[in-house]
Amino acid sequence: MTITINEIKEQFNKWNKTIFNDELPVPSFELMQTKSLLGQFKWQRIGYVGVGYTIRISTFFDRPFESYVNTIVHEMLHYYIKYKDIKDTSSHGREWKRMAAEINRKHGLNIKRTNPAGGGVSEAVLEKKANKNKKFEYAFVCKMKNGFYAAAVAPIGSLHKLNPRFKTWNAVEDYKVVKAPWSQTYKLRHLRTACGVRYITKEQYNELLNNMVLNF
């Protein structure tokens, strides 16, 4: 579905009362057609004392209504932190994460920050790209000595440099280098010069090992 300005306003009023005690002045609302992010909160000074606030929602993707609601409340949380002049470590810093987790717990929402694997691109955008992208990447797929499974992606030019480091890494019990489709690798940590992995499930581990294994 595609959300409308009126529906955004209705959701803003609902959650402003439910979560933020009607403390947020009603901002401007805009629709946008960007695929790089699902929502955006903006503010700008007006004259010497005024401040204008805007919440923008992307309608590029055909999303369920619940997804739009999560995006709206996500941007409202940015608005609240700015409006209340709450100090945080970054735009999705400790305070934002704490408040988002509390909102999710109390109100059954699913507010998330942007996915770091995509350089700030939203989770929904990454998932859509993953389903279409035919690109392959090279991944170190590891069985760790602590019983867990992990993996990381590296550029093809760095494989020979990183391979001996994985070979002598004490935490690794066994590993393989595989050529896997982007749909399986886009959420993994990306390496260039240093070892480092992201933990994965055993199912993901087995799925990655079903791909072409490279020999060094």
PyRosetta script that sets phi, psi and omega in degrees:
from pyrosetta import init, pose_from_sequence

init()
pose = pose_from_sequence("MTITINEIKEQFNKWNKTIFNDELPVPSFELMQTKSLLGQFKWQRIGYVGVGYTIRISTFFDRPFESYVNTIVHEMLHYYIKYKDIKDTSSHGREWKRMAAEINRKHGLNIKRTNPAGGGVSEAVLEKKANKNKKFEYAFVCKMKNGFYAAAVAPIGSLHKLNPRFKTWNAVEDYKVVKAPWSQTYKLRHLRTACGVRYITKEQYNELLNNMVLNF")
pose.set_psi(1, 163.4)
pose.set_omega(1, 175.0)
pose.set_phi(2, -118.2)
pose.set_psi(2, 124.8)
pose.set_omega(2, -176.7)
pose.set_phi(3, -79.2)
pose.set_psi(3, 155.5)
pose.set_omega(3, 179.0)
pose.set_phi(4, -109.7)
pose.set_psi(4, 165.6)
pose.set_omega(4, 177.1)
pose.set_phi(5, -59.2)
pose.set_psi(5, -43.0)
pose.set_omega(5, -179.4)
pose.set_phi(6, -61.8)
pose.set_psi(6, -38.9)
pose.set_omega(6, 178.7)
pose.set_phi(7, -68.7)
pose.set_psi(7, -35.6)
pose.set_omega(7, 176.2)
pose.set_phi(8, -63.8)
pose.set_psi(8, -43.9)
pose.set_omega(8, 178.3)
pose.set_phi(9, -60.7)
pose.set_psi(9, -43.9)
pose.set_omega(9, 179.4)
pose.set_phi(10, -60.5)
pose.set_psi(10, -43.3)
pose.set_omega(10, 179.4)
pose.set_phi(11, -68.7)
pose.set_psi(11, -37.4)
pose.set_omega(11, 176.2)
pose.set_phi(12, -59.9)
pose.set_psi(12, -48.6)
pose.set_omega(12, -178.6)
pose.set_phi(13, -62.7)
pose.set_psi(13, -40.2)
pose.set_omega(13, -179.9)
pose.set_phi(14, -61.6)
pose.set_psi(14, -51.5)
pose.set_omega(14, -174.6)
pose.set_phi(15, -80.2)
pose.set_psi(15, -23.6)
pose.set_omega(15, 173.7)
pose.set_phi(16, -62.3)
pose.set_psi(16, -40.9)
pose.set_omega(16, 178.2)
pose.set_phi(17, -73.9)
pose.set_psi(17, -44.1)
pose.set_omega(17, -173.8)
pose.set_phi(18, -72.1)
pose.set_psi(18, -41.6)
pose.set_omega(18, -173.9)
pose.set_phi(19, -102.6)
pose.set_psi(19, -42.6)
pose.set_omega(19, -169.4)
pose.set_phi(20, -108.1)
pose.set_psi(20, 15.0)
pose.set_omega(20, 174.8)
pose.set_phi(21, 54.6)
pose.set_psi(21, 34.9)
pose.set_omega(21, 179.4)
pose.set_phi(22, 56.6)
pose.set_psi(22, 29.7)
pose.set_omega(22, -177.9)
pose.set_phi(23, -85.2)
pose.set_psi(23, -16.8)
pose.set_omega(23, -176.7)
pose.set_phi(24, -89.7)
pose.set_psi(24, 122.1)
pose.set_omega(24, 172.0)
pose.set_phi(25, -61.0)
pose.set_psi(25, 146.6)
pose.set_omega(25, -179.2)
pose.set_phi(26, -66.1)
pose.set_psi(26, 122.8)
pose.set_omega(26, -179.1)
pose.set_phi(27, -87.8)
pose.set_psi(27, -175.4)
pose.set_omega(27, 167.8)
pose.set_phi(28, -80.1)
pose.set_psi(28, 151.6)
pose.set_omega(28, 177.8)
pose.set_phi(29, -124.0)
pose.set_psi(29, 139.2)
pose.set_omega(29, 179.0)
pose.set_phi(30, -137.9)
pose.set_psi(30, 148.5)
pose.set_omega(30, 169.8)
pose.set_phi(31, -99.1)
pose.set_psi(31, 145.5)
pose.set_omega(31, 177.3)
pose.set_phi(32, -136.6)
pose.set_psi(32, 161.9)
pose.set_omega(32, -177.9)
pose.set_phi(33, -118.0)
pose.set_psi(33, 52.5)
pose.set_omega(33, 179.3)
pose.set_phi(34, -105.6)
pose.set_psi(34, 143.0)
pose.set_omega(34, 178.5)
pose.set_phi(35, -99.7)
pose.set_psi(35, -4.3)
pose.set_omega(35, -176.8)
pose.set_phi(36, -87.4)
pose.set_psi(36, -13.6)
pose.set_omega(36, 175.8)
pose.set_phi(37, -157.0)
pose.set_psi(37, 154.3)
pose.set_omega(37, -176.4)
pose.set_phi(38, -93.9)
pose.set_psi(38, -23.4)
pose.set_omega(38, -180.0)
pose.set_phi(39, -155.5)
pose.set_psi(39, 166.0)
pose.set_omega(39, -178.3)
pose.set_phi(40, -156.3)
pose.set_psi(40, 135.4)
pose.set_omega(40, 171.7)
pose.set_phi(41, -108.8)
pose.set_psi(41, 130.2)
pose.set_omega(41, -179.7)
pose.set_phi(42, -129.0)
pose.set_psi(42, 149.1)
pose.set_omega(42, 172.5)
pose.set_phi(43, -141.0)
pose.set_psi(43, 152.4)
pose.set_omega(43, 177.7)
pose.set_phi(44, -151.4)
pose.set_psi(44, 148.2)
pose.set_omega(44, 178.6)
pose.set_phi(45, -75.3)
pose.set_psi(45, 141.1)
pose.set_omega(45, 177.7)
pose.set_phi(46, -121.1)
pose.set_psi(46, 109.9)
pose.set_omega(46, -174.8)
pose.set_phi(47, 68.3)
pose.set_psi(47, -146.3)
pose.set_omega(47, -176.3)
pose.set_phi(48, -93.5)
pose.set_psi(48, -23.7)
pose.set_omega(48, -173.6)
pose.set_phi(49, -125.6)
pose.set_psi(49, -19.2)
pose.set_omega(49, -175.1)
pose.set_phi(50, -86.3)
pose.set_psi(50, 155.5)
pose.set_omega(50, 176.0)
pose.set_phi(51, -135.7)
pose.set_psi(51, 132.3)
pose.set_omega(51, 176.6)
pose.set_phi(52, -105.4)
pose.set_psi(52, 136.9)
pose.set_omega(52, -178.1)
pose.set_phi(53, -119.2)
pose.set_psi(53, 141.0)
pose.set_omega(53, -179.4)
pose.set_phi(54, -138.7)
pose.set_psi(54, 135.7)
pose.set_omega(54, 171.1)
pose.set_phi(55, -112.7)
pose.set_psi(55, 124.8)
pose.set_omega(55, -178.2)
pose.set_phi(56, -115.4)
pose.set_psi(56, 135.9)
pose.set_omega(56, -178.7)
pose.set_phi(57, -124.4)
pose.set_psi(57, 130.4)
pose.set_omega(57, 179.6)
pose.set_phi(58, -82.4)
pose.set_psi(58, 136.3)
pose.set_omega(58, 174.3)
pose.set_phi(59, -113.0)
pose.set_psi(59, 22.0)
pose.set_omega(59, -179.3)
pose.set_phi(60, -63.7)
pose.set_psi(60, -38.4)
pose.set_omega(60, -177.9)
pose.set_phi(61, -100.0)
pose.set_psi(61, 146.1)
pose.set_omega(61, 173.2)
pose.set_phi(62, -81.7)
pose.set_psi(62, 103.2)
pose.set_omega(62, -172.6)
pose.set_phi(63, -119.6)
pose.set_psi(63, 154.9)
pose.set_omega(63, 172.3)
pose.set_phi(64, -68.3)
pose.set_psi(64, 156.7)
pose.set_omega(64, -176.2)
pose.set_phi(65, -58.8)
pose.set_psi(65, -37.3)
pose.set_omega(65, -178.6)
pose.set_phi(66, -60.9)
pose.set_psi(66, -34.2)
pose.set_omega(66, 178.6)
pose.set_phi(67, -66.8)
pose.set_psi(67, -41.0)
pose.set_omega(67, 176.2)
pose.set_phi(68, -61.8)
pose.set_psi(68, -41.1)
pose.set_omega(68, -179.2)
pose.set_phi(69, -61.0)
pose.set_psi(69, -45.5)
pose.set_omega(69, 178.8)
pose.set_phi(70, -60.2)
pose.set_psi(70, -39.3)
pose.set_omega(70, 178.8)
pose.set_phi(71, -66.2)
pose.set_psi(71, -43.3)
pose.set_omega(71, -179.5)
pose.set_phi(72, -60.9)
pose.set_psi(72, -47.5)
pose.set_omega(72, -178.7)
pose.set_phi(73, -68.4)
pose.set_psi(73, -34.6)
pose.set_omega(73, 174.3)
pose.set_phi(74, -54.4)
pose.set_psi(74, -49.5)
pose.set_omega(74, -178.8)
pose.set_phi(75, -71.3)
pose.set_psi(75, -32.0)
pose.set_omega(75, 176.3)
pose.set_phi(76, -63.5)
pose.set_psi(76, -33.8)
pose.set_omega(76, 178.0)
pose.set_phi(77, -67.3)
pose.set_psi(77, -40.6)
pose.set_omega(77, 173.2)
pose.set_phi(78, -59.6)
pose.set_psi(78, -42.9)
pose.set_omega(78, 179.4)
pose.set_phi(79, -60.0)
pose.set_psi(79, -47.2)
pose.set_omega(79, -177.9)
pose.set_phi(80, -61.1)
pose.set_psi(80, -44.4)
pose.set_omega(80, -179.2)
pose.set_phi(81, -63.8)
pose.set_psi(81, -40.2)
pose.set_omega(81, 177.2)
pose.set_phi(82, -69.2)
pose.set_psi(82, -45.0)
pose.set_omega(82, -176.0)
pose.set_phi(83, -64.8)
pose.set_psi(83, -36.7)
pose.set_omega(83, -179.3)
pose.set_phi(84, -88.9)
pose.set_psi(84, 0.3)
pose.set_omega(84, -179.9)
pose.set_phi(85, 54.7)
pose.set_psi(85, 45.4)
pose.set_omega(85, 178.3)
pose.set_phi(86, -82.3)
pose.set_psi(86, 128.5)
pose.set_omega(86, -179.1)
pose.set_phi(87, -79.5)
pose.set_psi(87, 133.6)
pose.set_omega(87, 179.3)
pose.set_phi(88, -139.0)
pose.set_psi(88, 165.3)
pose.set_omega(88, -176.3)
pose.set_phi(89, -77.5)
pose.set_psi(89, -24.0)
pose.set_omega(89, 178.2)
pose.set_phi(90, -167.5)
pose.set_psi(90, -177.5)
pose.set_omega(90, -178.3)
pose.set_phi(91, -62.9)
pose.set_psi(91, -31.8)
pose.set_omega(91, 173.1)
pose.set_phi(92, -120.6)
pose.set_psi(92, 51.2)
pose.set_omega(92, -174.8)
pose.set_phi(93, -82.1)
pose.set_psi(93, -164.6)
pose.set_omega(93, -174.1)
pose.set_phi(94, -58.6)
pose.set_psi(94, -43.6)
pose.set_omega(94, -177.0)
pose.set_phi(95, -69.1)
pose.set_psi(95, -41.2)
pose.set_omega(95, 177.5)
pose.set_phi(96, -61.3)
pose.set_psi(96, -45.5)
pose.set_omega(96, -179.7)
pose.set_phi(97, -63.7)
pose.set_psi(97, -41.1)
pose.set_omega(97, 179.6)
pose.set_phi(98, -62.3)
pose.set_psi(98, -46.7)
pose.set_omega(98, -178.6)
pose.set_phi(99, -67.6)
pose.set_psi(99, -39.1)
pose.set_omega(99, 178.7)
pose.set_phi(100, -62.8)
pose.set_psi(100, -42.7)
pose.set_omega(100, 179.1)
pose.set_phi(101, -63.4)
pose.set_psi(101, -38.4)
pose.set_omega(101, 179.3)
pose.set_phi(102, -67.7)
pose.set_psi(102, -41.8)
pose.set_omega(102, 177.4)
pose.set_phi(103, -62.5)
pose.set_psi(103, -45.4)
pose.set_omega(103, 178.6)
pose.set_phi(104, -59.1)
pose.set_psi(104, -43.5)
pose.set_omega(104, -177.4)
pose.set_phi(105, -66.8)
pose.set_psi(105, -43.4)
pose.set_omega(105, -174.9)
pose.set_phi(106, -78.4)
pose.set_psi(106, -32.6)
pose.set_omega(106, -169.1)
pose.set_phi(107, -119.3)
pose.set_psi(107, 5.6)
pose.set_omega(107, 175.6)
pose.set_phi(108, 67.4)
pose.set_psi(108, 25.9)
pose.set_omega(108, 178.3)
pose.set_phi(109, -92.2)
pose.set_psi(109, 178.4)
pose.set_omega(109, -177.8)
pose.set_phi(110, -136.9)
pose.set_psi(110, 62.1)
pose.set_omega(110, -179.4)
pose.set_phi(111, -79.2)
pose.set_psi(111, 128.8)
pose.set_omega(111, 178.5)
pose.set_phi(112, -128.1)
pose.set_psi(112, 155.6)
pose.set_omega(112, 170.5)
pose.set_phi(113, -82.1)
pose.set_psi(113, 173.0)
pose.set_omega(113, 177.2)
pose.set_phi(114, -67.6)
pose.set_psi(114, 153.7)
pose.set_omega(114, -175.7)
pose.set_phi(115, -79.3)
pose.set_psi(115, 119.4)
pose.set_omega(115, -178.1)
pose.set_phi(116, -62.2)
pose.set_psi(116, -24.7)
pose.set_omega(116, -179.4)
pose.set_phi(117, -66.4)
pose.set_psi(117, -20.5)
pose.set_omega(117, -177.9)
pose.set_phi(118, -102.9)
pose.set_psi(118, 15.6)
pose.set_omega(118, 179.1)
pose.set_phi(119, 62.3)
pose.set_psi(119, 35.9)
pose.set_omega(119, 179.0)
pose.set_phi(120, 98.1)
pose.set_psi(120, -3.8)
pose.set_omega(120, 177.8)
pose.set_phi(121, -77.3)
pose.set_psi(121, 140.0)
pose.set_omega(121, -173.7)
pose.set_phi(122, -66.1)
pose.set_psi(122, 157.8)
pose.set_omega(122, -179.7)
pose.set_phi(123, -57.1)
pose.set_psi(123, -44.1)
pose.set_omega(123, -177.7)
pose.set_phi(124, -63.3)
pose.set_psi(124, -37.6)
pose.set_omega(124, 179.1)
pose.set_phi(125, -66.3)
pose.set_psi(125, -43.4)
pose.set_omega(125, 180.0)
pose.set_phi(126, -62.6)
pose.set_psi(126, -42.0)
pose.set_omega(126, -178.8)
pose.set_phi(127, -65.5)
pose.set_psi(127, -38.2)
pose.set_omega(127, 178.5)
pose.set_phi(128, -67.0)
pose.set_psi(128, -41.4)
pose.set_omega(128, 177.7)
pose.set_phi(129, -64.1)
pose.set_psi(129, -39.0)
pose.set_omega(129, -177.4)
pose.set_phi(130, -63.0)
pose.set_psi(130, -33.7)
pose.set_omega(130, -178.7)
pose.set_phi(131, -74.8)
pose.set_psi(131, -18.2)
pose.set_omega(131, -176.5)
pose.set_phi(132, -110.2)
pose.set_psi(132, -27.9)
pose.set_omega(132, -171.4)
pose.set_phi(133, -73.3)
pose.set_psi(133, 129.4)
pose.set_omega(133, -178.8)
pose.set_phi(134, -97.8)
pose.set_psi(134, 2.9)
pose.set_omega(134, -176.9)
pose.set_phi(135, -64.5)
pose.set_psi(135, 147.3)
pose.set_omega(135, 175.5)
pose.set_phi(136, -108.9)
pose.set_psi(136, 150.7)
pose.set_omega(136, 174.0)
pose.set_phi(137, -132.1)
pose.set_psi(137, 165.0)
pose.set_omega(137, -178.6)
pose.set_phi(138, -107.9)
pose.set_psi(138, 129.8)
pose.set_omega(138, -173.1)
pose.set_phi(139, -130.9)
pose.set_psi(139, 138.8)
pose.set_omega(139, 167.7)
pose.set_phi(140, -85.1)
pose.set_psi(140, 117.9)
pose.set_omega(140, -176.9)
pose.set_phi(141, -111.4)
pose.set_psi(141, 118.4)
pose.set_omega(141, -167.0)
pose.set_phi(142, -120.8)
pose.set_psi(142, 142.2)
pose.set_omega(142, 164.0)
pose.set_phi(143, -102.5)
pose.set_psi(143, 119.9)
pose.set_omega(143, -173.4)
pose.set_phi(144, -90.2)
pose.set_psi(144, 156.4)
pose.set_omega(144, -179.9)
pose.set_phi(145, -68.3)
pose.set_psi(145, -18.6)
pose.set_omega(145, 178.1)
pose.set_phi(146, -84.9)
pose.set_psi(146, 5.4)
pose.set_omega(146, 177.2)
pose.set_phi(147, 93.5)
pose.set_psi(147, -5.0)
pose.set_omega(147, -179.7)
pose.set_phi(148, -93.8)
pose.set_psi(148, 172.5)
pose.set_omega(148, 178.4)
pose.set_phi(149, -121.0)
pose.set_psi(149, 148.6)
pose.set_omega(149, -176.0)
pose.set_phi(150, -153.3)
pose.set_psi(150, 164.9)
pose.set_omega(150, 179.7)
pose.set_phi(151, -159.0)
pose.set_psi(151, 159.3)
pose.set_omega(151, 176.1)
pose.set_phi(152, -153.5)
pose.set_psi(152, 151.0)
pose.set_omega(152, -179.4)
pose.set_phi(153, -99.9)
pose.set_psi(153, 144.8)
pose.set_omega(153, 176.6)
pose.set_phi(154, -141.0)
pose.set_psi(154, 147.0)
pose.set_omega(154, 174.8)
pose.set_phi(155, -62.2)
pose.set_psi(155, 150.6)
pose.set_omega(155, -177.1)
pose.set_phi(156, -59.6)
pose.set_psi(156, -31.9)
pose.set_omega(156, 179.9)
pose.set_phi(157, -71.0)
pose.set_psi(157, -15.5)
pose.set_omega(157, -178.8)
pose.set_phi(158, -101.1)
pose.set_psi(158, -3.5)
pose.set_omega(158, -174.2)
pose.set_phi(159, -61.7)
pose.set_psi(159, -45.5)
pose.set_omega(159, -177.6)
pose.set_phi(160, -68.0)
pose.set_psi(160, -29.3)
pose.set_omega(160, 178.5)
pose.set_phi(161, -74.6)
pose.set_psi(161, -39.2)
pose.set_omega(161, -176.4)
pose.set_phi(162, -83.3)
pose.set_psi(162, -26.8)
pose.set_omega(162, -175.5)
pose.set_phi(163, -54.8)
pose.set_psi(163, -48.8)
pose.set_omega(163, 179.1)
pose.set_phi(164, -65.5)
pose.set_psi(164, -26.1)
pose.set_omega(164, 178.8)
pose.set_phi(165, -71.8)
pose.set_psi(165, -40.3)
pose.set_omega(165, 174.8)
pose.set_phi(166, -66.1)
pose.set_psi(166, -35.5)
pose.set_omega(166, -177.4)
pose.set_phi(167, -63.9)
pose.set_psi(167, -32.0)
pose.set_omega(167, -178.1)
pose.set_phi(168, -104.5)
pose.set_psi(168, 7.7)
pose.set_omega(168, -179.2)
pose.set_phi(169, -77.1)
pose.set_psi(169, 118.1)
pose.set_omega(169, -173.7)
pose.set_phi(170, -63.9)
pose.set_psi(170, -26.0)
pose.set_omega(170, -176.8)
pose.set_phi(171, -77.5)
pose.set_psi(171, -13.3)
pose.set_omega(171, -175.1)
pose.set_phi(172, -97.3)
pose.set_psi(172, 126.5)
pose.set_omega(172, 175.3)
pose.set_phi(173, -83.4)
pose.set_psi(173, -43.3)
pose.set_omega(173, -179.7)
pose.set_phi(174, -157.7)
pose.set_psi(174, 151.7)
pose.set_omega(174, 178.1)
pose.set_phi(175, -152.6)
pose.set_psi(175, 158.3)
pose.set_omega(175, 174.2)
pose.set_phi(176, -133.6)
pose.set_psi(176, 153.6)
pose.set_omega(176, 172.2)
pose.set_phi(177, -106.4)
pose.set_psi(177, 123.1)
pose.set_omega(177, -175.6)
pose.set_phi(178, -122.8)
pose.set_psi(178, 155.1)
pose.set_omega(178, 171.6)
pose.set_phi(179, -102.6)
pose.set_psi(179, 108.2)
pose.set_omega(179, -171.3)
pose.set_phi(180, -123.7)
pose.set_psi(180, 152.9)
pose.set_omega(180, 178.4)
pose.set_phi(181, -67.5)
pose.set_psi(181, 150.9)
pose.set_omega(181, -178.1)
pose.set_phi(182, -56.3)
pose.set_psi(182, -30.2)
pose.set_omega(182, -179.4)
pose.set_phi(183, -63.0)
pose.set_psi(183, -21.8)
pose.set_omega(183, 178.7)
pose.set_phi(184, -99.2)
pose.set_psi(184, -12.8)
pose.set_omega(184, -170.5)
pose.set_phi(185, -117.1)
pose.set_psi(185, -11.6)
pose.set_omega(185, -167.8)
pose.set_phi(186, -66.9)
pose.set_psi(186, -17.9)
pose.set_omega(186, 178.9)
pose.set_phi(187, -94.6)
pose.set_psi(187, -2.5)
pose.set_omega(187, -177.4)
pose.set_phi(188, -79.0)
pose.set_psi(188, 161.2)
pose.set_omega(188, 175.7)
pose.set_phi(189, -68.4)
pose.set_psi(189, 141.6)
pose.set_omega(189, -179.7)
pose.set_phi(190, -104.9)
pose.set_psi(190, 126.8)
pose.set_omega(190, -175.7)
pose.set_phi(191, -111.1)
pose.set_psi(191, 156.5)
pose.set_omega(191, 172.0)
pose.set_phi(192, -134.6)
pose.set_psi(192, -51.8)
pose.set_omega(192, -175.0)
pose.set_phi(193, -126.3)
pose.set_psi(193, -11.1)
pose.set_omega(193, -175.3)
pose.set_phi(194, -128.9)
pose.set_psi(194, 151.0)
pose.set_omega(194, 176.3)
pose.set_phi(195, -71.6)
pose.set_psi(195, 148.4)
pose.set_omega(195, 177.4)
pose.set_phi(196, 172.0)
pose.set_psi(196, 140.9)
pose.set_omega(196, -175.2)
pose.set_phi(197, -137.5)
pose.set_psi(197, 165.4)
pose.set_omega(197, 172.0)
pose.set_phi(198, -116.8)
pose.set_psi(198, 132.4)
pose.set_omega(198, -179.9)
pose.set_phi(199, -66.7)
pose.set_psi(199, 141.6)
pose.set_omega(199, 179.6)
pose.set_phi(200, -132.0)
pose.set_psi(200, 170.0)
pose.set_omega(200, 177.6)
pose.set_phi(201, -80.5)
pose.set_psi(201, 165.2)
pose.set_omega(201, 177.0)
pose.set_phi(202, -62.9)
pose.set_psi(202, -35.0)
pose.set_omega(202, 178.7)
pose.set_phi(203, -64.4)
pose.set_psi(203, -42.8)
pose.set_omega(203, 177.5)
pose.set_phi(204, -64.7)
pose.set_psi(204, -39.7)
pose.set_omega(204, 177.5)
pose.set_phi(205, -57.7)
pose.set_psi(205, -49.9)
pose.set_omega(205, -179.6)
pose.set_phi(206, -65.0)
pose.set_psi(206, -37.8)
pose.set_omega(206, 179.0)
pose.set_phi(207, -62.7)
pose.set_psi(207, -43.2)
pose.set_omega(207, 179.3)
pose.set_phi(208, -65.3)
pose.set_psi(208, -38.3)
pose.set_omega(208, -178.7)
pose.set_phi(209, -72.1)
pose.set_psi(209, -11.7)
pose.set_omega(209, 176.4)
pose.set_phi(210, -76.5)
pose.set_psi(210, -6.6)
pose.set_omega(210, 179.6)
pose.set_phi(211, -88.4)
pose.set_psi(211, 179.7)
pose.set_omega(211, 179.4)
pose.set_phi(212, -63.3)
pose.set_psi(212, 126.2)
pose.set_omega(212, 177.6)
pose.set_phi(213, -96.4)
pose.set_psi(213, 131.0)
pose.set_omega(213, -179.4)
pose.set_phi(214, -93.0)
pose.set_psi(214, 145.6)
pose.set_omega(214, 177.1)
pose.set_phi(215, -109.2)
pose.set_psi(215, 137.7)
pose.set_omega(215, 178.2)
pose.set_phi(216, -113.1)
pose.dump_pdb("model.pdb")
